[in-house]
Amino acid sequence: MVLVLIDEEQGYRASMSRDARFDGQFILAVRTTGIYCRPSCPAIMPKRSNVVFFATAAAAQQAGFRACRRCLPDSVPGSPEWNLRADLAGRAMRLITDGIVEREGVPGLARRLGYSERHVTRVLAAELGAGPLALARAHRAHSARLLIETTTLSLADIAFASGFASVRQFNDTIRSVFATTPTGLRVAAKRRAIQTTPGKVTLRLPYRDPFDHDNLLAFLAARAIPGVEAVQDGSYGRAMRLAHGTGTAWLTPAAGHVDCTLTLTDMRDLGSAVSRLRRLLDLDADPGAVNEVLSADPLLEPRVRKNPGLRLPGAVDGAEIVTRALIGQQITVAAARTALTTLTKALGDHLPNPDGPLTSLFPTPAAIAEQAATVLTGPRRRIDTILTVNAALAAGDLDVHVGADPAELSEALQKFAGVGPWTAGYVLMRVLGAPDVLLTGDVALRKGAAKLGVPTTPPDLTAHANKWRPWRSYAGMHLWSAA
């Protein structure tokens, strides 16, 4: 059974032209060689009768194909489908790349998705050609190859850092996927290896051109909480609380990729950290598809032409974004940043190993629920909302994660007194990467709309924005930029 996210003939034509825009969106496998490739692979294009397409590398691996060592099909941006799709398969893929199967197994994945293990496995196998274990295995193999080729960590350390249960399992998977040993991969890539210190890894995070990193860094810099975040010399730094420990990351945009230097207290968090950072910078986006729709509106076209690679800022922690959104309601960005800085200084944990200006972690929901009443200022009702929501987050009654159903999460958030559509929509955009959210009640967004001649009243703006579907979140970023 052939499983692919786009039309097969379109996929073959894209592969014939070696169109890199489709890298990561589907896998091309060749029956005669037993190899699977990215669409832009420079190898001679096989006959159509010898080609089979898959939605994921895991499906190709499960069908007996191995990864091409020439085009490295796992070293490309992921499919934008996983942000665009809010169905079970899309939500599951976001959780799997975040490492949930390694941490909690398939039962944990199914529990977060709200379905039985059997149903989740059946849906993923039917739609993507592989079940959750196979998809997680492919993700581990990708993480392992990155570490083998770009660091000097020992192979045993890489095995456990990538999420494998044993060195034997690690060796068997590398042989199966890449048709060589871990040592063979390292020898072939020895010129690219970078000297590392314990717990520190330097990676390249690929993206699809164009990439408007200036606007993205400006957005993050305006909201950066001192100690937790920093923007300096064209790089963005971020402290993170991860499943097994803490970490810091420095991200520097470069041609075709983002240089990423990660320092982790536990290397098992590598895959999850990379996944979160990719989502933070929206590196899996397909700007071509977004621009095609938005530039069809004459009022928006000049902004799209000016900033063709505009991205949707994501998040590394769902609970943190909820608190940021609650504090940012009906106040300026600068005022929200001041309040969040005060909150973090009072309740945030100090990093065990500070990394330059990165010295602190954002407060946990439990700390905010228990102690923020003595720190926060402003309307009592808003403070009560922040305390109540964080108490629910701490207790697990509210779970904000990348695999959440958008409609269900929005409804769950708005059940709390003081949480409205703006807050819920902002959380969906930042945490889930929801591409079709338009915050019509946002004052700055409506100012930007006025500058471009777009209707500004919520009903008229909503009606006009129908032509921007399914990319209204990106249109909103253009309006914010215009403001």
Secondary structure, DSSP 4 states (H G I P E B T S, - for coil): --B-SS-HHHHHHHHHTT-GGGBTTBEEEETTTTEEE-TT--SPPPPGGGEEEESSHHHHHHTT-EE-TTT-TTSSPPPTHHHH--SHHHHHHHHHHTTHHHHHHHHHHHHHHTS-HHHHHHHHHHHHSS-HHHHHHHHHHHHHHHHHHH----HHHHHHHTT-SSHHHHHHHHHHHHSS-HHHHHHHTGGG-----TTEEEEEEE-PSP--HHHHHHHHHHTPPBTTEEEETTEEEEEEE-SSSEEEEEEEEETTEEEEEEEESSGGGHHHHHHHHHHHHTTT--HHHHHHHHTTSTTTHHHHHHSTT------S-HHHHHHHHHHHTTS-HHHHHHHHHHHHHHHPPEEEEEETTEEE-PPPHHHHHHHGGGT--S-HHHHHHHHHHHHHHHHTSS---TTS-HHHHHHHHHTSTT--HHHHHHHIIIII--TT---TT-HHHHHHHHHHT---SHHHHHHHGGGGTT-HHHHHHHHHHH-
